[in-house]
């Protein structure tokens, strides 16, 4: 099917103005709009659609929903019966239900996360324009992230109850939405998949799924060019007194240089550099066994970094 890319993520925050300061002045996203209720829409300077991050005031941090953009409006008519036939709840909602977007499909994933699929969103253009553009705009704040790169979701896994929502999501995204599976973690002795990295573009992952005791969000990730940008990002995070969880490292899984940190509400963010490698639908799946999980997550140290796998919103 024609799923183009991750379109946006709506994040619940506890203090809206503190969140705006973080995402605008530290990460460098650009504010595009505020609703009457204070909901805020942001984009990266290298993105052309109206927004990719939505911040909304709430009593509990975490993710309200995520959304993927599809190739054309007609894709929605093809996808709706496919999703319904897979057993997932799906509803066609009218234009404007998702702000600044055309009609959309509201989908409840096997993991119980809410996802929208849409084809049309207002276009505002890149900050550098399209006529003889400069390589980056002047006046960027903070880290100056390019775009929303990917999201990692936490899915309930309880072998004792026969529940594995990671495996369920993987089947749904492969068989119904046409995603590819780039990397996976499995038990050393074999068995159901424990974590997965999936793509609809040509990057190592547009979405990832990890195990937990409930539905949640592990992190949202923002793109930077290379190692030097990751190091600079970590310096800026330290100057701004942001809580940094993982200083610059390389992932074994996806190969990407990374640093992890938290927004003021406790939502985990990542800056992720480079494309890691090229994916295509015929690429063999890269498999890591769970006894090598920390080398896969943090290649340099190969060791645990606090409660990295347990903490999520």
DAMO-V499421 format. One record per backbone hydrogen bond with DSSP energy under -1.0 kcal/mol. CO is the residue of the C=O (numbers start at 1). NH is the residue of the N-H. If there is no record, write none. Layout:
# DAMO-V499421
co,nh
CO,NH
CO,NH
This chain:
# DAMO-V499421
co,nh
1,3
2,71
5,69
8,67
9,54
10,64
11,56
12,62
13,58
15,19
16,20
17,21
18,22
19,23
20,24
21,25
22,26
22,27
23,29
26,143
27,145
30,43
33,41
35,38
39,35
40,55
41,32
41,33
42,52
42,53
43,30
44,47
45,127
48,124
48,125
52,9
53,42
54,11
55,40
56,13
62,12
65,10
66,116
67,7
67,8
68,118
69,4
69,5
72,75
73,76
74,78
75,79
76,80
79,83
80,84
81,85
82,86
83,88
84,87
89,108
91,106
93,104
94,97
98,101
100,122
101,96
104,93
105,117
106,91
107,115
109,112
113,109
114,66
115,107
116,68
117,105
118,70
120,102
122,50
126,129
146,46
147,223
150,221
151,208
152,218
152,219
153,210
154,216
155,212
156,165
158,161
158,163
159,162
163,158
164,168
165,169
166,170
167,171
168,172
169,173
170,174
171,175
172,176
172,177
173,179
180,199
182,286
183,197
184,288
185,194
185,195
186,290
187,190
195,185
196,209
197,182
197,183
198,206
198,207
199,180
202,279
207,198
208,153
209,196
210,155
212,157
216,154
217,313
219,152
220,270
221,149
222,272
223,146
224,274
226,230
227,231
228,232
229,233
230,234
231,235
232,236
233,237
234,238
235,239
236,240
237,242
238,241
243,262
246,260
249,258
250,299
256,251
257,273
258,249
259,271
260,245
260,246
261,269
263,266
267,263
268,220
269,261
270,222
271,259
272,224
275,277
280,283
286,184
288,186
289,292
290,293
292,296
293,297
294,298
296,252
296,253
298,302
306,308
307,311
